[in-house]
Amino acid sequence: MTKKSSQTDAEDVDLSVPLKTVCYIVFKAREFDAKVPDSDPDSGSNPADDKSADVLEEHEDDPVLEELTSLISELSDDEQVDLVALMWLGRGDYTAADWGEVRAEAADAHNDRTAEYLLGSPLLADYLSDGLSLLDYSCADFEKEHL
C-alpha cells in the first residue's frame, strides 16, 4: 500500500485512516456487493443439499455486513470523516484539489450513523477506490496480498 507518484495537481494528502484499513473496507465491500437478494428465505434446506448457495444471498445477519459495520463504527471520528470524504471524492462530487473542502464538509456532516451511511451506498467499494486513486493512493499491494 504505497502512494503513487503524483501526476496530478492533487496536494500531498495524509489520510487519518490507514490505507490498509481503507483497502480492507474496499475488499470486504466488494464481497458484500456481490451478494444477491434472498430468493427463498424460508427454504429450510440443508446447505450441503443446495451447494451452500445461500452464502451468496443477502441476509439480515450477514457476517460481512456485521464485520464492516463494526470496523467502521470502531474507527475514530477523523478516520470516519476521511472515509466519507473519500467516498464523496470518488463519486465525482469533488476533485483532488478540493480535499480540504470535502473533508471539512464531511466533518460538519459527521454523526454516529457513518457505517450505515457508507454501507448504504451500493458502489462504496468503487467510490473509495476512485477516491484513493484521485489522491494518488493505491490498494494494489493489499490486493496482491489478499487475492
Secondary structure by P-SEA (a helix, b strand, c coil): ccccccccccccccccccaaaaaaaaaaaaaaaaccccccccccccccccccccccccccccaaaaaaaaaaaaccaaaaaaaaaaaaaaaccccccaaaaaaaaaaaacccaaaaaaaaccaaaaaaaaaaaaacccaaaaaaacc
